[in-house]
Amino acid sequence: MSNSAPHIVSAFEDALKRLKSAIVQMAGAAETQLDQALSCLTHRNPELALEVVRSDAQLDSFEHEIEAHCMRLLALRQPVADDLREVVSALKIAANLERIGDHTANSAKRAAAIEVFPESAPLLGLPNLGRLVRQRLTAVIDAYVDTDAEAALRIWNTDDEVDALYTSLCAEIERSASTAPGQFTAHMHLMMIAKNLERIGDHATNIAEVVYYVSTGKPLLDERPKADRSCDPAL
Amino acid sequence: MSNSAPHIVSAFEDALKRLKSAIVQMAGAAETQLDQALSCLTHRNPELALEVVRSDAQLDSFEHEIEAHCMRLLALRQPVADDLREVVSALKIAANLERIGDHTANSAKRAAAIEVFPESAPLLGLPNLGRLVRQRLTAVIDAYVDTDAEAALRIWNTDDEVDALYTSLCAEIERSASTAPGQFTAHMHLMMIAKNLERIGDHATNIAEVVYYVSTGKPLLDERPKADRSCDPAL
């Protein structure tokens, strides 16, 4: 009986590892979905868009499973300190990944809805923004895997790169719309896709906050480099 | 010493009551912020918009406080069953209210940015959509206060009312834009405000899911009446 405590500890550590690996798997699914949505931007492909929408339901299931896993861990193991942070952080990361899936699915649907892409610059800017938020998502999940507070902080501190690109893209889309008055709907979709991508960047930044918190035990309380100045006037 | 257990139970119950009351207070702040943003739609008022943006920071603080409260409760009281659900649900509701604040602040900024509202119908539809999501937010917080699973389910099941109004509003905005080709930016802001309001409706529905779960112990796993069909083609 003397080694029952290590047994329990080890079972809990295994459960935490499984939790982390479920998050990584969910993130992988979100990344694939985002890649496919970005591909819909450059090659009009309604079938692929449909696949993105379908895989969004898979992300919802992932979130439910991770939540159920976390609730079981909280109820049965009653973790404290680092372990408690680990479990609550998994809940929060899963919620952010689920929202990323929503924005991605919406982007794919909108991309497929644009019958003729405006022959102008904005489209070029969209994949750039897409690539940037995709890189940030990968980087923040790497930081999560490595419990790397420094990397998380770096990602958190460079949120304004997304904002800058988004802002210039909004201006580009507006300019393009003004020269093609009959294409309001197409430009509206481009604008909404840009907004979705910016939001995905926001969620990556949220995840960076969570990773910092789980790694250090301290919250990143200050205002983060604020999104959404873009297209919005200084007040 | 014989009554130390009741003491502990009662302290925990008090802590849960304080948690619930913090959520209700946060929801009240979100409602006020939404009322002010809706008022910015009908009376152009940059000062009020600025106030909405400032009060959004207050919602962020609320969320941080509620999170810290929940973490303390989880670590010190190690709740199980109903009590655990209560604590985790508070975390989730606070996260949804914080997002509602973001969408509200963004709407207020955009409303203030529209120098001349297009002389057409969409504007009329926006306050209607605003009122509907406002009612749903109030109703779902009432359901939370009363732990009323039936009310939560009713709210969850009528999410499509928001979608229907949002869809017709998008069509209206597109029509208006096609007759006023020089007003792309104004129409884009109207469209983004509509999207923000629809998202606020989504968050109210998310909260309904949480209230149902906390009231019954069962998750609402089925697909909810799905938002975002609007403006998006059937795939």
HADDOCK unambig.tbl for C-alpha pairs under 7 A between the chains (distance, minus, plus):
assign (segid A and resid 50 and name CA) (segid B and resid 235 and name CA) 6.03 0.50 0.50
assign (segid A and resid 75 and name CA) (segid B and resid 80 and name CA) 4.96 0.50 0.50
assign (segid A and resid 75 and name CA) (segid B and resid 81 and name CA) 6.98 0.50 0.50
assign (segid A and resid 78 and name CA) (segid B and resid 78 and name CA) 5.44 0.50 0.50
assign (segid A and resid 80 and name CA) (segid B and resid 75 and name CA) 4.95 0.50 0.50
assign (segid A and resid 81 and name CA) (segid B and resid 75 and name CA) 6.98 0.50 0.50
assign (segid A and resid 109 and name CA) (segid B and resid 232 and name CA) 6.09 0.50 0.50
assign (segid A and resid 109 and name CA) (segid B and resid 233 and name CA) 6.85 0.50 0.50
assign (segid A and resid 110 and name CA) (segid B and resid 232 and name CA) 5.92 0.50 0.50
assign (segid A and resid 113 and name CA) (segid B and resid 232 and name CA) 6.79 0.50 0.50
assign (segid A and resid 113 and name CA) (segid B and resid 233 and name CA) 5.99 0.50 0.50
assign (segid A and resid 174 and name CA) (segid B and resid 185 and name CA) 6.78 0.50 0.50
assign (segid A and resid 177 and name CA) (segid B and resid 184 and name CA) 6.86 0.50 0.50
assign (segid A and resid 178 and name CA) (segid B and resid 182 and name CA) 6.73 0.50 0.50
assign (segid A and resid 178 and name CA) (segid B and resid 184 and name CA) 6.96 0.50 0.50
assign (segid A and resid 181 and name CA) (segid B and resid 181 and name CA) 5.14 0.50 0.50
assign (segid A and resid 182 and name CA) (segid B and resid 178 and name CA) 6.76 0.50 0.50
assign (segid A and resid 184 and name CA) (segid B and resid 177 and name CA) 6.85 0.50 0.50
assign (segid A and resid 184 and name CA) (segid B and resid 178 and name CA) 6.93 0.50 0.50
assign (segid A and resid 185 and name CA) (segid B and resid 174 and name CA) 6.75 0.50 0.50
assign (segid A and resid 188 and name CA) (segid B and resid 188 and name CA) 6.81 0.50 0.50
assign (segid A and resid 232 and name CA) (segid B and resid 109 and name CA) 6.10 0.50 0.50
assign (segid A and resid 232 and name CA) (segid B and resid 110 and name CA) 5.92 0.50 0.50
assign (segid A and resid 232 and name CA) (segid B and resid 113 and name CA) 6.81 0.50 0.50
assign (segid A and resid 233 and name CA) (segid B and resid 109 and name CA) 6.87 0.50 0.50
assign (segid A and resid 233 and name CA) (segid B and resid 113 and name CA) 6.02 0.50 0.50
assign (segid A and resid 235 and name CA) (segid B and resid 50 and name CA) 6.08 0.50 0.50
